[in-house]
Amino acid sequence: MGGLKYLSHEKTPSVTTILNSTKPLSLILKWRDKKKGELGEERFKKYQSEIRKRGTEFHSFIKNLSSGDGNAISDNINGSLASISSVLKDVTSVIATEKQVSHFSLGYSGYFDMLALFRGVPCIIEWKTSERPKPTLQDCYEYPLQVVAYAGAVNSSPYVSVPVTHCAVVIAYHDGSPAHVHALNLELCEKYWQKWLVKLFNYRQTNTILQ
């Protein structure tokens, strides 16, 4: 994983843009229609708003871990924080949070959640919240691709002397259930890196045709 140097963040597609553009639209519409059927139009809009707000507050907490900022914690994320309480014990020496990176040779950018020592190893960590259990990497859909894409961008920096070869996706649950931790060693990172390259290639091909 990795490349040569940093590229300007300007005019480079983000990791999430690339993943969203290559995601089957039918799956998104199917989920949306199902939720609308369960909740109704107005309650569905409120549900989406609450999910976004809770996600923002949760990631604000994660970001503040590097600065030690003790801002008041919203009741909205009490369950999510209880869910990751045991996981946080494995996180030491937080190096950076919510950092923007770009990959020079591949031309994409994005913000990773955290770079830290995780269980004693330098690791890019993505923190996600969920209402449904995601006990396997397969349940996490494109999260593994997202995290290895960020690792590749980090490794492309000329300032990184030791490459990041481990990643993790942590799934926190709103109801406080213990989080699922999906750790990716070098072998798994390389596996998902190849899948990410396919996604990136497909994105480039599609956008070249449309231009």
Backbone bond lengths (Angstrom), bond angles and torsions (degrees), N, CA, C in turn:
res aa  C-N    CA-C-N  psi(-1)  N-CA   C-N-CA  omega(-1)  CA-C   N-CA-C  phi
1 M - - - 1.459 - - 1.520 109.33 -
2 G 1.314 115.57 147.89 1.452 118.28 172.88 1.514 112.20 118.02
3 G 1.337 115.48 -179.32 1.448 121.11 -176.94 1.498 110.27 -150.78
4 L 1.340 117.34 -133.22 1.444 121.05 -172.00 1.514 113.93 -113.64
5 K 1.318 116.86 -60.17 1.460 120.96 -173.40 1.511 110.24 -141.36
6 Y 1.312 114.04 174.53 1.464 119.14 172.35 1.520 110.06 -79.05
7 L 1.304 114.86 150.27 1.459 123.06 174.07 1.512 107.05 -116.92
8 S 1.307 117.23 151.98 1.458 119.49 174.64 1.513 110.02 -54.86
9 H 1.344 116.32 139.35 1.456 120.92 -179.87 1.524 111.77 -67.43
10 E 1.340 116.40 -18.96 1.454 119.66 -175.60 1.527 110.94 -68.65
11 K 1.329 115.35 138.44 1.459 122.91 172.76 1.521 113.40 63.63
12 T 1.307 118.29 19.75 1.458 120.58 173.07 1.522 108.11 -108.53
13 P 1.324 118.23 135.28 1.465 119.60 179.97 1.519 110.57 -67.11
14 S 1.321 115.87 146.48 1.460 119.85 179.20 1.522 110.23 -83.06
15 V 1.314 115.36 159.72 1.465 121.35 178.03 1.525 110.25 -58.10
16 T 1.329 116.56 -44.88 1.467 119.55 -178.01 1.529 111.50 -67.19
17 T 1.331 117.15 -36.14 1.464 120.03 176.60 1.523 110.90 -61.61
18 I 1.317 115.77 -44.12 1.468 120.77 -179.91 1.521 110.88 -63.78
19 L 1.323 116.63 -46.22 1.463 120.05 -178.92 1.522 111.52 -66.60
20 N 1.321 116.57 -40.86 1.469 119.52 -179.77 1.525 111.88 -66.47
21 S 1.325 116.12 -35.79 1.465 119.49 -177.28 1.518 112.37 -72.78
22 T 1.337 116.34 -22.55 1.465 119.84 -179.93 1.522 111.93 -102.41
23 K 1.328 116.41 4.64 1.466 120.72 178.94 1.526 109.02 -81.88
24 P 1.333 117.74 134.96 1.469 119.61 179.14 1.529 111.52 -58.14
25 L 1.327 116.63 120.60 1.461 121.41 -178.29 1.524 111.42 -61.90
26 S 1.320 117.01 -30.34 1.463 120.84 -177.59 1.522 111.89 -61.78
27 L 1.343 116.71 -35.64 1.462 120.13 179.67 1.525 110.90 -67.54
28 I 1.328 116.30 -41.01 1.462 120.88 179.77 1.527 110.13 -64.68
29 L 1.330 115.56 -46.38 1.464 119.91 -179.00 1.524 111.35 -65.55
30 K 1.319 116.64 -37.15 1.463 120.69 179.44 1.517 110.58 -63.47
31 W 1.348 116.57 -44.16 1.470 120.67 179.15 1.524 110.09 -64.85
32 R 1.338 116.21 -44.52 1.465 120.21 -178.09 1.529 111.47 -62.77
33 D 1.319 115.68 -44.21 1.467 119.60 -179.71 1.526 111.53 -65.11
34 K 1.325 115.78 -37.44 1.463 119.96 179.15 1.522 110.66 -64.09
35 K 1.338 116.29 -45.86 1.461 120.95 -179.59 1.530 111.35 -65.92
36 K 1.313 116.08 -41.23 1.467 119.20 178.26 1.521 110.74 -62.20
37 G 1.328 116.00 -37.37 1.454 120.16 178.37 1.513 112.27 -66.11
38 E 1.339 116.04 -34.45 1.463 120.88 -179.79 1.524 111.90 -76.33
39 L 1.337 116.04 -39.39 1.466 120.56 -170.17 1.525 114.27 -105.28
40 G 1.310 117.38 -26.68 1.457 119.77 -170.29 1.521 109.74 89.88
41 E 1.329 117.46 161.64 1.460 122.59 -173.33 1.524 113.06 -59.88
42 E 1.335 117.64 -50.86 1.464 120.67 -175.49 1.522 112.00 -67.99
43 R 1.326 116.84 -44.45 1.465 119.94 179.53 1.525 110.83 -66.69
44 F 1.327 116.96 -31.85 1.466 120.32 177.39 1.527 110.46 -65.02
45 K 1.342 116.99 -42.73 1.464 120.62 177.66 1.528 110.89 -61.98
46 K 1.333 116.07 -41.93 1.460 120.50 178.31 1.521 110.60 -65.11
47 Y 1.314 116.19 -40.07 1.467 122.02 178.40 1.525 110.34 -60.09
48 Q 1.332 117.04 -47.06 1.460 120.96 179.14 1.526 111.46 -61.68
49 S 1.334 116.20 -41.19 1.458 121.00 179.62 1.524 111.09 -63.53
50 E 1.318 116.69 -41.96 1.462 121.22 179.98 1.524 111.15 -66.45
51 I 1.330 116.42 -40.16 1.459 120.74 178.74 1.527 110.55 -62.35
52 R 1.339 116.73 -44.72 1.467 120.63 179.33 1.527 111.15 -63.33
53 K 1.339 116.14 -43.28 1.461 120.38 -179.29 1.521 110.97 -63.82
54 R 1.322 116.32 -43.71 1.457 120.74 -179.65 1.531 110.77 -64.99
55 G 1.341 116.13 -39.28 1.456 120.16 178.23 1.516 111.97 -64.76
56 T 1.334 116.56 -41.07 1.465 121.22 178.40 1.522 111.25 -63.29
57 E 1.326 116.83 -44.19 1.466 121.13 -179.24 1.526 110.99 -67.65
58 F 1.315 116.74 -37.72 1.465 120.75 178.63 1.524 110.35 -64.38
59 H 1.326 117.35 -44.23 1.457 120.04 -179.07 1.531 111.82 -72.61
60 S 1.314 117.44 -26.26 1.467 119.67 173.20 1.519 110.11 -64.63
61 F 1.327 116.11 -39.54 1.465 120.36 176.91 1.525 110.17 -62.58
62 I 1.337 116.80 -46.39 1.463 121.07 179.98 1.526 110.39 -60.72
63 K 1.329 116.79 -43.40 1.459 121.01 -179.90 1.520 111.34 -60.59
64 N 1.312 117.25 -38.46 1.459 121.34 -176.81 1.525 113.19 -73.84
65 L 1.328 117.62 -10.44 1.460 119.86 179.13 1.523 111.69 -62.55
66 S 1.332 116.86 -31.38 1.464 119.90 -178.46 1.516 112.33 -77.72
67 S 1.341 116.57 -25.82 1.462 120.53 -176.86 1.519 112.79 -99.68
68 G 1.333 115.96 -13.75 1.456 119.77 -177.11 1.506 112.64 71.97
69 D 1.325 116.77 17.03 1.462 121.50 179.76 1.521 109.47 -66.26
70 G 1.301 116.68 124.19 1.460 120.69 -176.19 1.505 113.73 -99.83
71 N 1.319 117.40 47.69 1.458 120.23 178.28 1.520 110.89 -61.56
72 A 1.328 116.02 153.36 1.461 120.44 179.16 1.523 109.94 -60.50
73 I 1.319 115.39 140.13 1.459 121.44 -178.69 1.515 109.51 -95.02
74 S 1.318 115.78 129.40 1.457 121.35 -179.79 1.523 110.68 -70.54
75 D 1.327 115.54 144.67 1.463 120.29 175.90 1.524 111.49 -62.20
76 N 1.330 116.69 -21.99 1.468 120.72 -178.89 1.519 113.08 -59.72
77 I 1.348 116.76 -27.76 1.460 119.11 -174.31 1.524 112.79 -113.42
78 N 1.318 117.82 13.32 1.465 119.90 178.74 1.522 111.70 -56.58
79 G 1.335 115.95 -42.23 1.457 119.63 179.82 1.514 112.07 -64.30
80 S 1.324 116.58 -43.64 1.465 121.08 -179.73 1.526 111.44 -63.86
81 L 1.330 116.63 -39.01 1.463 120.09 179.85 1.518 111.15 -70.03
82 A 1.328 116.83 -37.62 1.464 119.81 174.98 1.523 109.92 -62.79
83 S 1.324 115.91 -35.61 1.457 121.44 -178.93 1.528 112.10 -63.36
84 I 1.335 117.53 -37.35 1.473 120.80 -176.07 1.523 113.39 -99.13
85 S 1.318 117.72 6.07 1.472 120.39 -174.00 1.528 112.35 -56.64
86 S 1.317 117.79 -41.74 1.463 119.99 -179.40 1.526 111.36 -75.55
87 V 1.329 117.04 -28.62 1.464 121.08 179.83 1.522 110.59 -68.90
88 L 1.318 116.87 -37.77 1.463 120.93 -178.01 1.524 112.27 -61.39
89 K 1.322 117.13 -24.33 1.465 120.57 178.09 1.524 111.58 -66.69
90 D 1.330 116.54 -23.19 1.465 120.91 179.67 1.522 112.51 -89.00
91 V 1.337 116.90 -4.72 1.465 121.61 -178.24 1.522 109.34 -99.50
92 T 1.323 116.19 118.93 1.467 120.86 178.60 1.527 108.95 -132.25
93 S 1.312 115.05 160.23 1.469 121.02 175.92 1.521 112.29 48.72
94 V 1.332 115.07 63.22 1.468 119.59 177.06 1.528 108.80 -65.36
95 I 1.321 116.15 120.15 1.461 121.69 -175.89 1.522 111.55 -89.57
96 A 1.320 116.31 -41.77 1.468 120.55 -178.81 1.520 109.76 -160.04
97 T 1.340 115.41 150.13 1.462 121.02 173.97 1.525 109.00 -135.12
98 E 1.329 115.56 148.67 1.472 121.91 179.03 1.527 111.19 48.33
99 K 1.322 115.22 49.94 1.465 121.11 -177.75 1.525 110.54 -99.42
100 Q 1.331 115.95 133.60 1.457 119.74 177.17 1.519 110.29 -86.40
101 V 1.324 115.83 132.47 1.459 121.58 178.98 1.524 109.15 -134.71
102 S 1.335 114.94 157.26 1.460 120.86 176.70 1.516 109.58 -134.40
103 H 1.305 116.19 151.30 1.460 121.45 176.12 1.524 108.46 -102.86
104 F 1.326 115.67 119.58 1.464 120.45 -173.50 1.522 112.46 -62.61
105 S 1.326 117.22 -57.15 1.459 119.62 -171.55 1.518 113.24 -76.07
106 L 1.341 117.72 -24.48 1.466 120.65 -177.79 1.526 112.90 -100.87
107 G 1.325 117.44 -13.66 1.457 120.41 171.09 1.508 116.36 66.04
108 Y 1.314 117.20 52.07 1.468 121.10 171.57 1.521 108.37 -140.09
109 S 1.322 116.70 163.39 1.460 120.48 -178.54 1.520 109.80 -143.25
110 G 1.323 115.33 175.30 1.457 119.74 177.89 1.516 111.64 169.21
111 Y 1.311 115.45 174.39 1.461 122.38 178.47 1.524 109.43 -110.68
112 F 1.326 117.07 120.52 1.464 118.54 173.46 1.525 109.35 -88.06
113 D 1.329 116.39 155.22 1.462 120.38 -178.84 1.519 112.16 -73.26
114 M 1.337 116.49 -47.37 1.461 118.25 -173.29 1.525 111.40 -158.14
115 L 1.329 114.98 140.95 1.459 123.17 166.76 1.519 105.96 -119.37
116 A 1.328 116.23 120.33 1.465 120.35 -175.06 1.519 109.56 -157.71
117 L 1.321 115.16 170.20 1.456 119.04 168.53 1.521 107.32 -79.47
118 F 1.309 116.15 121.59 1.458 121.78 178.57 1.517 107.76 -120.20
119 R 1.330 115.05 114.05 1.467 121.26 -174.59 1.524 110.29 56.36
120 G 1.345 114.22 36.41 1.457 121.38 174.66 1.509 116.15 85.75
121 V 1.344 117.74 2.32 1.465 121.34 -175.54 1.528 109.76 -123.14
122 P 1.356 119.02 135.87 1.467 119.98 175.39 1.528 110.43 -57.49
123 C 1.310 115.98 132.27 1.460 119.61 -168.96 1.528 110.61 -152.45
124 I 1.328 116.48 137.68 1.463 121.47 167.90 1.525 106.87 -86.69
125 I 1.332 116.47 126.36 1.464 120.80 -177.27 1.524 109.43 -119.43
126 E 1.311 116.00 128.89 1.457 122.09 171.59 1.522 108.18 -106.13
127 W 1.323 116.26 127.86 1.459 122.76 -179.09 1.525 108.84 -105.30
128 K 1.317 116.29 120.77 1.456 121.72 -178.19 1.525 110.05 -122.75
129 T 1.325 115.97 152.87 1.464 120.66 174.38 1.525 108.83 -114.40
130 S 1.320 115.14 151.61 1.457 118.82 -177.13 1.521 110.59 -155.64
131 E 1.315 115.42 152.96 1.458 121.43 172.31 1.521 110.77 -95.20
132 R 1.330 115.60 -25.25 1.459 120.70 -178.41 1.523 110.32 -103.94
133 P 1.329 117.79 145.59 1.467 120.80 178.53 1.530 111.46 -62.92
134 K 1.316 115.52 140.17 1.461 121.70 174.88 1.531 107.70 -131.52
135 P 1.334 116.71 74.05 1.463 120.68 -173.25 1.524 114.90 -76.63
136 T 1.338 118.79 -13.35 1.463 121.27 -179.51 1.524 110.14 -126.23
137 L 1.321 115.76 162.09 1.463 120.28 176.87 1.525 111.23 -62.76
138 Q 1.324 116.29 -33.20 1.464 119.95 178.31 1.530 111.03 -62.34
139 D 1.331 116.62 -33.19 1.464 121.05 178.34 1.526 112.08 -69.51
140 C 1.317 116.05 -18.10 1.473 121.14 -175.47 1.525 112.90 -86.50
141 Y 1.322 116.20 0.70 1.461 121.30 177.04 1.530 110.85 54.46
142 E 1.325 118.35 -113.75 1.465 120.14 -172.12 1.526 113.52 -100.00
143 Y 1.309 118.01 6.53 1.470 120.13 178.20 1.529 112.44 -57.72
144 P 1.358 119.75 -42.58 1.470 118.63 178.44 1.526 112.88 -61.44
145 L 1.337 116.59 -36.21 1.464 119.60 177.63 1.524 110.51 -65.38
146 Q 1.315 115.55 -39.12 1.461 120.85 179.90 1.524 111.09 -62.20
147 V 1.312 116.61 -47.04 1.463 119.67 -174.55 1.529 111.52 -70.29
148 V 1.334 118.62 -37.35 1.467 118.92 178.63 1.526 111.01 -73.21
149 A 1.330 117.27 -28.30 1.470 119.66 175.05 1.524 110.11 -62.73
150 Y 1.332 116.72 -41.95 1.462 120.23 177.48 1.528 110.89 -65.75
151 A 1.330 116.62 -40.31 1.465 119.81 178.83 1.524 110.47 -61.89
152 G 1.324 116.45 -41.19 1.457 119.76 177.73 1.514 112.25 -62.46
153 A 1.329 116.62 -39.03 1.464 120.48 178.10 1.527 111.10 -66.65
154 V 1.323 116.32 -41.85 1.467 120.21 177.29 1.524 110.11 -60.54
155 N 1.319 116.28 -44.82 1.460 120.40 -177.58 1.525 112.73 -67.94
156 S 1.327 117.42 -18.19 1.465 120.40 179.04 1.523 112.33 -78.46
157 S 1.317 116.96 -8.89 1.464 120.56 -179.88 1.526 110.88 -73.79
158 P 1.334 117.69 135.90 1.463 120.51 176.90 1.522 112.56 -69.45
159 Y 1.329 116.87 -11.34 1.456 120.84 -178.09 1.526 112.76 -91.13
160 V 1.318 117.09 -4.84 1.464 120.72 179.93 1.522 108.46 -93.77
161 S 1.332 115.97 108.34 1.464 120.15 -177.51 1.522 111.87 -83.83
162 V 1.336 116.37 -30.39 1.464 120.86 178.56 1.523 107.71 -116.72
163 P 1.328 118.37 115.54 1.466 119.74 -176.61 1.522 112.59 -65.52
164 V 1.318 115.25 148.61 1.461 121.37 174.98 1.524 107.49 -83.50
165 T 1.318 116.61 117.74 1.468 120.91 -176.35 1.522 112.54 -116.85
166 H 1.328 116.37 6.58 1.462 120.48 178.44 1.532 109.43 -131.37
167 C 1.304 115.39 144.25 1.465 121.75 177.20 1.522 109.00 -135.98
168 A 1.318 115.58 166.15 1.465 119.99 176.58 1.521 109.74 -150.61
169 V 1.315 114.95 143.79 1.460 122.34 172.30 1.518 106.99 -117.53
170 V 1.326 116.45 119.45 1.465 121.63 -179.24 1.522 108.29 -107.44
171 I 1.326 116.12 123.96 1.464 121.69 179.19 1.521 108.94 -104.45
172 A 1.330 116.26 110.06 1.469 121.98 178.23 1.524 109.23 -94.63
173 Y 1.327 115.55 143.65 1.464 120.13 -176.61 1.520 111.53 -110.59
174 H 1.326 114.67 136.36 1.460 121.34 -176.02 1.528 112.29 -61.69
175 D 1.331 117.01 -28.22 1.465 119.69 -176.96 1.524 112.91 -86.68
176 G 1.343 117.22 3.34 1.453 121.03 177.67 1.512 114.85 88.83
177 S 1.323 118.02 0.07 1.465 120.54 177.13 1.525 109.67 -59.57
178 P 1.342 118.15 146.68 1.467 120.31 -179.23 1.524 112.09 -53.74
179 A 1.301 115.45 133.87 1.465 121.10 -178.11 1.519 111.23 -64.49
180 H 1.313 115.15 150.86 1.461 120.42 170.01 1.523 108.16 -93.51
181 V 1.315 115.87 131.47 1.460 121.86 178.84 1.524 108.36 -111.53
182 H 1.304 115.90 119.35 1.463 121.13 179.17 1.524 107.80 -108.99
183 A 1.316 115.78 100.13 1.458 121.93 -178.34 1.526 109.82 -90.24
184 L 1.317 115.58 133.55 1.461 121.31 179.13 1.519 109.17 -112.94
185 N 1.337 116.36 114.70 1.453 120.26 174.79 1.527 109.05 -80.25
186 L 1.327 116.82 -175.09 1.465 120.25 -176.36 1.526 111.53 -58.92
187 E 1.320 116.79 -42.23 1.467 120.24 -178.73 1.532 111.54 -61.65
188 L 1.327 116.39 -45.29 1.465 119.99 178.85 1.528 111.50 -68.58
189 C 1.324 115.80 -37.78 1.472 119.10 177.57 1.526 110.82 -60.19
190 E 1.323 116.03 -43.42 1.466 119.68 179.35 1.526 110.99 -65.17
191 K 1.322 116.94 -38.02 1.470 121.21 178.44 1.532 110.82 -60.96
192 Y 1.328 115.71 -48.51 1.466 119.06 -178.39 1.523 112.07 -76.08
193 W 1.328 116.53 -25.13 1.461 119.56 174.94 1.529 110.43 -62.81
194 Q 1.314 117.17 -41.64 1.466 120.72 177.63 1.529 110.75 -62.83
195 K 1.320 116.54 -39.09 1.470 120.28 177.74 1.528 110.94 -67.30
196 W 1.335 115.60 -37.38 1.464 119.60 177.03 1.526 110.45 -63.48
197 L 1.324 117.65 -41.20 1.459 120.64 179.32 1.529 111.51 -61.40
198 V 1.319 116.83 -36.22 1.466 120.57 176.59 1.531 110.09 -64.56
199 K 1.345 116.09 -44.14 1.469 120.56 177.74 1.530 110.58 -59.80
200 L 1.324 115.49 -44.35 1.463 120.70 -179.24 1.528 110.68 -64.04
201 F 1.322 116.40 -41.95 1.466 120.95 178.49 1.527 110.71 -62.01
202 N 1.325 116.48 -45.59 1.466 120.46 179.86 1.528 111.55 -62.43
203 Y 1.335 115.32 -38.93 1.467 119.74 177.62 1.528 110.21 -62.54
204 R 1.338 116.65 -46.20 1.467 120.77 -179.70 1.528 110.76 -61.85
205 Q 1.323 115.87 -43.02 1.461 119.88 -179.17 1.528 111.17 -62.14
206 T 1.318 116.29 -45.96 1.461 121.11 -178.56 1.520 111.39 -63.42
207 N 1.326 116.20 -44.62 1.462 119.66 -176.87 1.520 112.33 -73.37
208 T 1.327 117.38 -26.98 1.462 120.68 175.31 1.523 110.30 -68.15
209 I 1.341 115.47 -39.83 1.462 120.73 179.38 1.525 110.96 -66.09
210 L 1.351 115.91 -39.07 1.459 120.46 -176.16 1.519 112.91 -74.63
211 Q 1.322 116.59 -21.72 1.469 119.62 -176.45 1.531 111.29 -77.12
